[in-house]
Amino acid sequence: MELLPIFLDIKGKSCLIVGGGATAARKAGNLQRAGAAITLVSPHLCESLARQAEAGAFRHLQRPFAPADITGNTLIIAATDDPEVNRQIARLAGERQIPVNVVDDPDACTFLLPSIVDRAPVTIAVSSGKTSPVLARMLRTRLEALIPAGYGRLADLAGRYRERVKARFGEPRDRRRFWDRVLQGAVAERILAGQFAEAEAVIERELAPDALESDMGEVYLVGAGPGDPDLMTFRALRLMQQADVVVYDRLVAEPILKMTRRDARRIYVGKERNHHAMRQEEINRLLADLAKDGHRVLRLKGGDPFIFGRGGEEIDTLAAEGVPFQVIPGITAASGCAAYAGIPLTHRDYAQSVTFVTGHLKDGTINLNWPALAQPNQTVVFYMGLVGLPIIVERLIAHGVAPEMPIALIQQGTTHLQRVYSGTLSTILDVVASDPPQPPTLVIVGEVVTLREKLNWFSPPDEPVEGATTVIV
Ligand SMILES: C[S@@+](CC[C@H](N)C(=O)[O-])C[C@H]1O[C@@H](n2cnc3c(N)ncnc32)[C@H](O)[C@@H]1O
């Protein structure tokens, strides 16, 4: 380790900043957030510093640096645009053994200010040593994205209960197990989901003298999006890393499955057309039973769980039986496939509304409100419409849609196997006849399909994109 990371308490302590530009302003912001009593020496101030000086955020000495300014400070930042002055400050600080940071001169620094992820009271500091502040900033940005804002609240809660937990569990080992449960289990999840009162209720239950060792588990109903792993939400990714059982079906792409915890138990529940590894009622039962056994269960579904995903039925059972759950939306096939095919689903000139319907065949027919779907100036998206395509074409034309109406079929959208078949209602059956698309395939009907000629941007990669999203291990 080239430098020792420490967290310094500078609340109310005198700190000196020399310089009045944008860099000085940034550093002043960090010191202010940590509660320092700042003196800033500079003949001129940039706009933001001038505003802060006026508001009394720091003491401003409007003149050039003088050696006597050094005395009595806990730390010093030299941020003038004159390297000579900065070096002089560093030398004087060094003589008095006051930590000094010199802007753009790592060799003259005795401490560096890291890039910070602020989830107060949790603070994450990133440093690349003296090599590359840009790299440190990039890493910080990635951490920002992966660490939910709610972690500050979680730390607050832990702080408030610390003494009570100490009194309740005499043995350090028991305390650690308790905190492991709280910080990685139901309490943490409630806090991160913004359910603060529920989080406190759980922790109170766990602290009760007669509390059982193992808490009830939880079900995360997560939308995995249409295929490209990069299209998942941060929350989905975090919960994927937390669950110890994964219940998934056919539509979940392999690269996404690989992002779940390596030691998690995986249960395939099928859902291929006409071939269900498990019936819906059995899946509902399984989820409830696993959670009641204390497991954190990831129910991974393709696209969005609430759009033709039967997510509502699955959590209905959980709600009825008092099993905690969360629903994490995913990008539905219509959004994902349309975007990756260059087809805007609405457009001021062509479609003022979009309708999602199921083209699923029941008893050899598709029971839909065809007159409504045949109205002009709209886009109609058929999920599960591949097998019933001849019926869709026939019904739309029978209800007055022009045979020239553009239509596109998107096979395995957003993945490396994406393929788009396009034509009109009168030609599409011939287009697909010679080389039939593979499921899952989405059908889009509407004038907007013609925009693809101009707006198509996505060329599927040759290989599946693995680990396109960073996995937290
Ligand atoms: C049972 S529905 C599930 C929909 C899912 N819940 C969603 O929000 O996307 C399955 C249908 O979604 C469509 N679909 C899902 N993923 C797809 C993809 N990557 N490419 C094309 N169509 C897809 C197909 O029409 C498929 O038959």
Ligand as a Chemical Component Dictionary entry (heavy atoms), coordinates in Angstrom:
data_LIG
# 
_chem_comp.id                   LIG 
_chem_comp.type                 NON-POLYMER 
_chem_comp.pdbx_formal_charge   0 
_chem_comp.three_letter_code    LIG 
# 
loop_
_chem_comp_atom.comp_id 
_chem_comp_atom.atom_id 
_chem_comp_atom.alt_atom_id 
_chem_comp_atom.type_symbol 
_chem_comp_atom.charge 
_chem_comp_atom.model_Cartn_x 
_chem_comp_atom.model_Cartn_y 
_chem_comp_atom.model_Cartn_z 
_chem_comp_atom.pdbx_ordinal 
LIG C1  C1  C 0  -44.859 -14.667 -21.393 1  
LIG S1  S1  S 1  -44.398 -13.215 -22.267 2  
LIG C2  C2  C 0  -43.345 -12.473 -21.076 3  
LIG C3  C3  C 0  -43.143 -11.030 -21.290 4  
LIG C4  C4  C 0  -42.218 -10.385 -20.309 5  
LIG N1  N1  N 0  -42.770 -10.401 -18.995 6  
LIG C5  C5  C 0  -41.860 -8.962  -20.707 7  
LIG O1  O1  O 0  -42.216 -8.011  -19.991 8  
LIG O2  O2  O -1 -41.192 -8.818  -21.715 9  
LIG C6  C6  C 0  -43.301 -13.858 -23.446 10 
LIG C7  C7  C 0  -43.296 -13.101 -24.755 11 
LIG O3  O3  O 0  -42.550 -11.923 -24.615 12 
LIG C8  C8  C 0  -41.911 -11.623 -25.826 13 
LIG N2  N2  N 0  -40.456 -11.543 -25.581 14 
LIG C9  C9  C 0  -39.840 -11.623 -24.396 15 
LIG N3  N3  N 0  -38.516 -11.434 -24.534 16 
LIG C10 C10 C 0  -38.295 -11.251 -25.839 17 
LIG C11 C11 C 0  -37.131 -10.991 -26.616 18 
LIG N4  N4  N 0  -35.916 -10.902 -26.069 19 
LIG N5  N5  N 0  -37.273 -10.845 -27.939 20 
LIG C12 C12 C 0  -38.487 -10.910 -28.511 21 
LIG N6  N6  N 0  -39.609 -11.141 -27.827 22 
LIG C13 C13 C 0  -39.526 -11.301 -26.512 23 
LIG C14 C14 C 0  -42.245 -12.718 -26.811 24 
LIG O4  O4  O 0  -43.361 -12.288 -27.552 25 
LIG C15 C15 C 0  -42.629 -13.833 -25.884 26 
LIG O5  O5  O 0  -43.499 -14.746 -26.500 27 
# 
loop_
_chem_comp_bond.comp_id 
_chem_comp_bond.atom_id_1 
_chem_comp_bond.atom_id_2 
_chem_comp_bond.value_order 
_chem_comp_bond.pdbx_ordinal 
LIG C1  S1  SING 1  
LIG S1  C2  SING 2  
LIG S1  C6  SING 3  
LIG C2  C3  SING 4  
LIG C3  C4  SING 5  
LIG C4  N1  SING 6  
LIG C4  C5  SING 7  
LIG C5  O1  DOUB 8  
LIG C5  O2  SING 9  
LIG C6  C7  SING 10 
LIG C7  O3  SING 11 
LIG C7  C15 SING 12 
LIG O3  C8  SING 13 
LIG C8  N2  SING 14 
LIG C8  C14 SING 15 
LIG N2  C9  SING 16 
LIG N2  C13 SING 17 
LIG C9  N3  DOUB 18 
LIG N3  C10 SING 19 
LIG C10 C11 SING 20 
LIG C10 C13 DOUB 21 
LIG C11 N4  SING 22 
LIG C11 N5  DOUB 23 
LIG N5  C12 SING 24 
LIG C12 N6  DOUB 25 
LIG N6  C13 SING 26 
LIG C14 O4  SING 27 
LIG C14 C15 SING 28 
LIG C15 O5  SING 29 
# 
